């Protein structure tokens, strides 16, 4: 029903901006490591720390993904896919760890008729109208 991101013709950003608050001491430690050349900047340090934690927790993530039947990576839904779901008299329970995109050509009524629930650990990209139509189903 859904197509991969490689099949998508529109460009999708490969990152999401996240803001964090750090204590002054932690920030000072990061700045010290940056000034000593261990990292090129604060962002480099934070990305490296996050990647290291994701590697350390990889087995736990794999187990949860398998248990919850999550799509890992990118999941895209376009108008044609959702119209096929509707024609088959079915609905979707979308579960994604990564990025879920509902194309801009999807009308809110079609999304509402075909998507029973949306659970995204990561980011959901959809028009404001589609998000509003699915508001009670996004968890």
Secondary structure, 3 states (H helix, E strand, C coil): CCECHHHCCCCCCCCCCCCCCCCHHHHHHHHHHHHCCCCCCHHHHHHHHHHHHHHHCHHHHHHHHHHHCCEEEEEEECHHHHHHHHHCCCCEEEEEEEEEEECCCCCHHHHHHHEEEEEEEEEEECCHHHHHHCHHHEC
